[in-house]
Amino acid sequence: MGTRKNAAALTAAEKSNFVAAVKALKAQTTGRNYDWFVRVHMNYFGTVDGHNYAHMSPSFLPWHRQFLLELENALKGFNPAVDLPYWNWTANRSTTGAPFTSDFMGGNGSGGNGSVTSGPFAGAANWRINVSATSSTSLRRAMAQRGSLPTASDVDGVMSVSTYDVSPWSSASRSGMRNRLEGGLAPDLHGRVHNWIGGHMAQIDSPNDPVFFLHHCNIDRLWSRWQTSRGFDAGRYAPGGNVSNVVDVNETLAPFGTTVSSTLDHRGTYTYA
Ligand SMILES: [Cu+2]
């Protein structure tokens, strides 16, 4: 059983182990390597076979939960002690503090939307962008230029919404927790953070930036917090069935082959510290 920790609380060894495993997955040349995860996120950004599996739909949360779990398992193949850390952006709000330190995620891009200049992912020689919506071969960030990070009271407001999701089950849903957490509805906890980092994080190939996984781990932690107070059972997901083109609780999350219901209770696989 894994324990996912706050990135700001990791030891030096935990940080270097995580970076080493991520780089080993990037260097893997076959199978589900790092770039496979980038490609899957790009391919599933919009509609596939009539379903919005990954974004702007109820299955945004279970799809990304499974996406993270499969990457975490791949990292554990290199070092079983590695767990995904989460970035709590309500507490760590600086472009130079955790997790953006030179021993972990590295810092900002240079200039307006330039290449990251510090840390293990700076420059194409250290971290080459191979699968992308744009032509840059080095990781780019443009931090703190677009919008602001959500606050703890923004989070509390979303956590207080008891309905998981509502029709039309999209970015047009006018109430429900999921759309407020994902970003179609204020206060938009998830999308704002992508835009605040900018660069690759603001594109459909956002997993090219390893901080993607720390951000989504925090989104998953917030869903887990919501589930902790309301239940991990299938009845706390919606829709329960028979909505065409929407992934209901018993349907399969492509391309993973797991059902939504199998992702709901993660407590036998990992917990949050
Ligand atoms: Cu995202």
Residues whose N, C-alpha, C, O or C-beta is under 5 A from the ligand:
A	BS01	CU	none
